[in-house]
Amino acid sequence: MSEDSAQAHAPSGIASLPLLSWGSHIGQLFRSADDLRDFLVPYFQAGLENHERCLWVTEAPFSADDARAALRTVVPDLDAREQQGQIEILDVRSFYAKGAALSAHALIEGLLERERNALAAGYRGLRTNGNCSWVEKAQWDDFLDYESSVQQMVRGRRLICMCSYRHDGMDAAATRDVLDRHQFVLRSAASDLSDDARSATAADASDTADSPDSPDSPDSQDSQDSQRDLDAIQAIAVLGHDLRNPLAAIGAGARLLRLGKLDERERAISETIGRSVRHMTALIDDISDASRSRFVDGIPVRLRRDGLEASLRHAIEELRLAHPLRRIDLAMSLTRPVATDPVYMARMLSNLVKNALTYGAQNEPVKVTVSDADGLVLSVSNQGPAIPRELHERLFAPFTRGPVREEQRGLGLGLYIVAEIARAHGASVELNSDEAETRFTFRMPIGDSES
């Protein structure tokens, strides 16, 4: 790897994804000790060989002793590296207290302190993995807050964080939670049900429903419908992350090519590949959000009173990077904590800005304002042709889109998802459009308790 590449990327040790960007937050779904060993041993081997400091926090079915023994087979001087402090291999219970309240802030500060120490000691950065199957149901929401914080914190830092989740202990909603809070999620083929198992499960459900000895009661029918909905959500979620993984590999390959000496035509091709990856990833996000909204009667937001401003600013920075030739102006004034789901608020803002970039005047700025002076108000405006009033209501229906160039076409789900996120927050989205300006405005009341 060239020195320039080492500044932005690190070897992953994962065959399907040779490089990882510094500032990556990755998920892994596993079912067995073999899944953990197959992913994590080469992952940490690559980190050690790249002169990184490493932290491996693990538990059953792959204990710290198991991890140490497996890693020693490919890193013969592992014991010396441990003594020198290049790697820590810990059992979960020596890192997290069983049943204790989780403090996202304390955990984040611990990671940042380890990163600072690693850099001060001359290492290229810090690589981590944590087995998250220890998280109990009562701790799940707090742990998701931590994962959301990690997703924001790692960006721009010399950190690569991977979180491993036991897939057979998770329902569809929890799977979706994991997918939402990681840049992408890896899994082995063994971590999913086989086709035969899926067929058997479906046959069992069909036999139960059709049997004359077990007529459906309203409660049992509701339960079956609920399970089918969850199965559909999980199937779409798994499909989404299965597609994200090869897309991430394609994107990493395109970035790697751009680090080399390319002529103008080759660089243009690499940049086109990168744009296509971002576009396809956005389509996957839209399908996943729309399916969950449809099947569970709305997007299940997780409200918290911090993280909103950072999430919104990060969304704007990502859009500026993706559209370097366009101007996006941001004016934000948040003076108090407001209970929102920062992940979905950033998603909503991103969809609104993308819509403005696509349909607005290409030579005029997109303007974003956010304030809490009179409730939480977020608006996105652009200049360009007015939207006819008779189309206003239809724009928030799924699979509705306006005329754009072929490469800009989406599924027509962006504004539908915006409306669903607003509904989940008890808010509204207004559209005002005339020859001077088109403006979408999100309005959410703020109670006295949040003042």
C-alpha positions in Angstrom: 0.0 0.0 0.0 1.3 3.4 -0.9 1.9 6.1 1.8 -1.0 8.1 0.4 -3.3 5.1 0.6 -2.2 4.4 4.2 -3.2 7.9 5.2 -6.8 7.3 4.1 -7.2 3.5 4.2 -6.1 0.4 6.0 -6.1 -3.2 4.9 -9.1 -5.0 6.2 -8.1 -8.6 6.1 -11.5 -9.4 4.6 -11.4 -10.9 1.2 -14.6 -9.3 -0.1 -13.5 -5.8 1.1 -9.7 -5.4 0.8 -9.6 -1.8 2.2 -11.3 0.0 5.0 -11.4 3.8 5.3 -10.2 5.3 8.5 -13.3 6.4 10.3 -15.3 3.2 9.5 -18.0 1.8 11.7 -18.9 -1.7 10.6 -21.3 -4.4 11.8 -21.0 -8.1 11.7 -23.8 -10.7 12.0 -22.7 -14.1 13.2 -24.2 -17.4 14.3 -21.2 -19.4 15.5 -17.6 -19.3 16.8 -16.5 -20.2 13.3 -18.1 -17.0 11.9 -16.3 -14.9 14.5 -12.9 -16.6 13.9 -13.2 -16.4 10.1 -13.8 -12.7 10.1 -12.0 -11.4 13.1 -8.7 -13.3 13.0 -7.7 -11.9 9.6 -9.2 -8.6 10.5 -6.9 -8.2 13.5 -3.9 -9.8 11.7 -4.2 -7.1 9.1 -4.3 -4.4 11.8 -1.3 -5.7 13.6 0.7 -6.0 10.4 -0.3 -2.4 9.5 1.2 -1.2 12.8 -2.1 -0.3 14.4 -3.1 -0.7 18.0 -5.9 -3.2 18.5 -8.7 -3.8 21.0 -10.7 -7.1 20.9 -13.5 -7.5 23.4 -15.2 -10.9 23.0 -17.2 -13.6 24.7 -18.9 -16.9 24.1 -19.0 -18.6 21.8 -15.5 -17.3 21.2 -13.8 -16.4 24.5 -10.7 -14.3 24.9 -8.6 -17.5 25.3 -10.1 -18.8 22.0 -9.4 -15.5 20.3 -5.8 -15.4 21.5 -5.1 -19.0 20.4 -6.7 -18.5 17.0 -4.8 -15.3 16.3 -1.5 -16.8 17.5 -1.6 -19.3 14.6 -1.2 -16.4 12.1 0.7 -13.9 14.3 3.4 -16.1 15.9 4.8 -13.2 18.0 1.3 -12.3 19.4 2.4 -12.7 23.1 5.2 -10.2 22.6 2.8 -7.8 20.9 0.4 -8.1 23.8 3.2 -7.4 26.3 4.2 -4.4 24.3 0.6 -3.1 24.4 -0.1 -3.3 20.7 -3.2 -5.4 21.3 -5.6 -6.0 24.2 -7.8 -9.2 24.1 -10.5 -9.0 26.8 -13.5 -11.0 27.8 -16.7 -8.9 27.7 -17.2 -9.0 31.5 -13.8 -7.4 32.2 -14.9 -4.5 30.0 -18.7 -4.2 30.6 -20.3 -4.8 34.0 -23.2 -7.2 33.8 -26.6 -5.4 34.2 -24.9 -2.0 34.7 -26.4 1.1 33.2 -24.7 2.0 30.0 -23.2 5.5 29.5 -22.7 6.3 25.9 -20.6 9.3 26.8 -18.2 7.3 29.0 -17.8 4.5 26.4 -17.1 7.1 23.6 -14.6 8.9 25.8 -12.8 5.6 26.5 -12.5 4.9 22.7 -11.2 8.4 22.0 -8.6 8.1 24.9 -7.4 4.8 23.4 -7.1 6.5 20.0 -5.1 9.4 21.4 -2.8 7.0 23.2 -2.3 4.8 20.1 -1.3 7.8 18.0 1.0 9.2 20.7 2.7 5.8 20.8 3.4 6.0 17.1 0.7 3.6 15.8 -1.2 4.4 12.7 -4.5 4.3 14.5 -6.9 2.1 16.6 -8.8 -1.0 15.4 -11.5 -2.5 17.6 -14.1 -5.2 17.7 -16.7 -5.8 20.3 -19.1 -8.8 20.7 -22.4 -7.2 21.4 -24.4 -10.3 22.2 -24.1 -9.5 25.9 -26.5 -6.6 25.6 -29.7 -7.4 27.5 -33.2 -6.4 26.3 -33.5 -3.7 29.0 -30.2 -2.2 27.8 -30.9 -2.3 24.1 -32.2 1.3 23.6 -29.2 2.7 25.6 -26.8 0.6 23.6 -28.4 1.9 20.3 -27.7 5.4 21.5 -24.1 4.4 22.0 -23.9 2.9 18.5 -25.4 6.1 17.0 -22.8 8.1 18.8 -20.0 5.8 17.5 -21.3 6.3 14.0 -20.9 10.0 14.3 -17.7 10.0 16.4 -15.5 7.8 14.2 -15.7 10.0 11.1 -12.4 11.8 10.4 -10.6 9.8 13.1 -7.9 7.2 13.0 -10.4 4.6 14.2 -11.9 1.5 12.7 -14.6 -0.1 14.8 -16.4 -3.4 14.2 -19.4 -4.6 16.3 -20.5 -8.2 16.2 -24.1 -9.3 16.8 -25.5 -12.8 17.2 -28.0 -12.9 14.4 -30.0 -15.9 15.6 -30.8 -14.0 18.8 -32.3 -11.0 17.0 -35.7 -10.2 15.6 -36.4 -8.2 12.4 -36.6 -4.9 14.2 -33.3 -5.4 16.0 -31.7 -6.4 12.8 -32.9 -3.2 11.2 -31.6 -1.2 14.2 -28.1 -2.7 13.6 -28.2 -2.0 9.8 -29.3 1.6 10.5 -26.3 2.3 12.8 -23.4 1.0 10.8 -22.0 2.0 7.5 -22.4 -1.5 6.3 -22.9 -5.0 7.8 -20.9 -8.1 7.0 -22.1 -11.7 7.4 -21.0 -15.1 6.3 -23.3 -17.3 4.2 -23.8 -19.5 7.3 -25.3 -16.6 9.3 -28.5 -16.7 7.3 -31.2 -19.4 7.1 -30.8 -21.9 4.3 -33.4 -22.0 1.6 -34.6 -25.4 3.0 -35.1 -23.9 6.4 -37.0 -20.9 5.0 -39.2 -23.3 3.0 -39.8 -25.5 6.0 -40.8 -22.5 8.2 -43.2 -21.2 5.5 -44.7 -24.7 5.1 -45.2 -25.1 8.8 -47.0 -21.7 8.9 -49.2 -22.7 6.0 -50.1 -26.1 7.5 -51.1 -24.5 10.8 -53.2 -21.9 9.0 -55.0 -24.4 6.8 -55.6 -27.2 9.3 -59.3 -27.8 10.0 -58.3 -28.8 13.6 -56.8 -25.4 14.3 -59.2 -22.7 13.0 -57.8 -19.2 13.2 -58.9 -17.0 16.0 -58.6 -13.2 15.6 -55.6 -13.2 18.0 -53.8 -16.0 16.1 -54.5 -14.4 12.8 -53.1 -11.1 14.0 -50.0 -12.9 15.3 -49.5 -14.6 12.0 -49.9 -11.3 10.1 -47.4 -9.7 12.5 -44.9 -12.4 12.0 -45.3 -12.2 8.2 -44.7 -8.5 8.4 -41.6 -9.0 10.5 -40.3 -11.7 8.2 -40.8 -9.4 5.2 -38.9 -6.6 6.9 -36.1 -8.9 7.9 -35.9 -10.3 4.3 -35.7 -6.8 2.9 -33.1 -5.8 5.6 -30.9 -8.8 4.8 -31.2 -8.1 1.1 -30.3 -4.5 1.7 -27.1 -5.3 3.6 -26.2 -8.1 1.1 -26.3 -5.5 -1.6 -24.4 -2.9 0.5 -21.4 -5.2 1.0 -20.5 -5.6 -2.7 -21.3 -1.9 -3.2 -18.9 -1.0 -0.4 -16.2 -3.2 -2.1 -16.8 -1.5 -5.5 -16.6 1.9 -3.8 -13.4 1.0 -2.0 -11.9 -0.3 -5.3 -12.8 3.0 -7.1 -11.2 5.0 -4.3 -8.1 2.9 -4.5 -7.8 3.4 -8.2 -8.0 7.2 -7.7 -5.0 7.0 -5.4 -2.9 5.8 -8.3 -1.7 7.6 -11.4 -4.7 7.8 -13.7 -5.1 9.8 -16.9 -8.1 12.1 -17.3 -10.4 9.4 -18.8 -9.5 6.8 -16.2 -10.1 9.2 -13.4 -13.5 10.2 -14.8 -14.5 6.5 -15.0 -13.5 5.9 -11.4 -15.5 9.0 -10.2 -18.5 7.7 -12.2 -18.2 4.4 -10.4 -18.2 6.2 -7.1 -21.3 8.2 -7.9 -23.1 5.1 -9.1 -22.3 3.4 -5.8 -23.6 6.3 -3.8 -26.8 6.4 -5.9 -27.4 2.7 -5.5 -26.8 2.8 -1.8 -29.4 5.6 -1.5 -31.9 3.5 -3.4 -31.4 0.6 -1.0 -31.9 3.0 1.9 -35.2 4.2 0.4 -36.5 0.7 -0.1 -35.6 -0.4 3.4 -37.2 2.7 5.0 -40.3 2.5 2.9 -40.8 -1.2 3.6 -40.4 -0.8 7.4 -42.8 2.1 7.4 -45.4 0.1 5.4 -45.1 -3.1 7.5 -44.9 -1.7 11.0 -47.3 1.3 10.6 -44.7 4.0 10.6 -41.0 4.4 11.1 -40.1 3.5 14.7 -38.0 6.4 15.9 -35.8 6.4 19.0 -35.9 9.8 20.6 -33.0 11.3 22.4 -32.1 14.8 23.5 -28.6 15.0 22.1 -26.9 14.5 18.8 -29.3 16.4 16.5 -27.0 19.3 15.5 -24.0 17.0 14.9 -26.1 14.7 12.7 -27.6 17.5 10.6 -24.2 19.1 10.1 -22.7 15.8 9.1 -25.5 15.2 6.6 -24.8 18.5 4.9 -21.0 17.9 4.8 -21.6 14.5 3.1 -23.9 16.2 0.5 -21.3 18.9 -0.2 -18.6 16.2 -0.8 -21.0 14.3 -3.1 -21.9 17.5 -5.0 -18.7 19.6 -5.1 -20.0 21.8 -7.9 -23.2 22.8 -6.1 -23.6 25.3 -3.3 -25.4 24.3 -0.1 -25.9 27.1 2.5 -26.7 26.1 6.1 -27.9 28.4 8.9 -28.5 26.6 12.1 -29.5 28.0 15.5 -30.3 25.3 18.1 -30.3 26.7 21.6 -31.7 23.8 23.7 -31.9 20.0 23.6 -34.9 18.6 21.6 -36.1 15.0 21.7 -35.7 13.6 18.2 -34.2 10.6 16.4 -30.9 12.2 15.1 -30.3 9.3 12.6 -33.7 9.8 10.9 -33.7 13.6 11.1 -30.4 13.5 9.2 -32.0 11.1 6.7 -35.0 13.5 6.3 -32.7 16.5 5.7 -30.6 14.5 3.2 -33.7 13.5 1.2 -34.9 17.1 1.1 -31.6 18.5 0.0 -31.2 15.8 -2.6 -34.6 16.7 -3.9 -33.7 20.3 -4.2 -30.4 19.5 -5.9 -32.2 17.3 -8.4 -35.1 19.6 -9.3 -33.9 23.1 -8.4 -32.0 25.5 -10.6 -28.5 24.0 -11.1 -26.7 27.4 -10.9 -28.4 28.6 -7.7 -27.7 27.6 -4.0 -29.8 25.2 -1.9 -30.6 26.9 1.4 -31.1 25.1 4.6 -32.2 26.7 7.9 -32.8 25.0 11.3 -34.0 26.8 14.4 -35.9 26.1 17.6 -37.2 29.6 18.2 -40.8 28.6 17.6 -40.8 24.8 17.8 -38.2 22.8 15.8 -38.3 24.2 12.3 -36.2 22.8 9.5 -36.6 24.2 5.9 -34.9 23.5 2.6 -35.4 25.9 -0.3 -34.3 26.2 -3.9 -35.0 28.3 -6.9 -36.4 26.9 -10.1 -39.7 26.1 -11.8 -42.7 26.2 -9.5 -44.4 23.0 -8.6 -48.1 23.1 -9.7 -50.4 23.2 -6.7 -52.4 20.1 -7.9 -49.2 18.0 -7.5 -48.4 19.1 -4.0 -50.3 16.2 -2.2 -49.1 13.6 -4.7 -45.5 14.4 -4.1 -45.6 12.7 -0.6 -47.0 9.5 -2.0 -44.6 6.6 -2.6 -43.2 6.0 -6.1 -43.9 9.6 -7.3 -41.1 11.5 -9.1 -40.7 14.4 -11.5 -39.0 14.5 -14.9 -35.2 14.3 -14.5 -32.2 13.0 -16.4 -31.8 9.2 -16.6 -28.8 9.2 -14.2 -30.8 11.2 -11.6 -33.8 8.9 -11.5 -34.7 7.3 -8.2 -37.6 5.3 -7.0 -39.8 8.2 -6.0 -39.6 7.4 -2.3 -37.6 10.3 -1.0 -40.4 12.6 -0.1 -42.6 9.8 1.1 -39.9 8.9 3.6 -39.6 12.5 4.6 -43.4 12.6 5.4 -43.1 9.3 7.4 -40.2 10.6 9.5 -42.2 13.7 10.2 -45.2 11.7 11.2 -43.2 9.5 13.5 -42.0 12.7 15.3 -45.5 14.1 15.6 -44.5 16.8 13.1 -45.7 18.1 9.7 -44.1 18.9 6.4 -45.4 21.9 4.4 -44.7 22.7 0.7 -44.8 26.2 -0.7 -43.8 26.8 -4.3 -44.0 29.7 -6.6 -41.9 31.2 -9.4 -39.5 32.8 -6.8 -38.8 29.7 -4.6 -39.8 26.2 -3.6 -39.6 25.5 0.1 -40.2 22.3 2.1 -40.6 23.0 5.9 -40.6 20.5 8.7 -42.4 21.8 11.9 -42.4 20.0 15.2 -43.9 21.4 18.4 -41.5 21.5 21.4 -43.1 21.0 24.8 -42.4 23.1 27.9 -40.3 20.3 29.4 -37.8 20.7 26.6 -37.4 24.5 27.0 
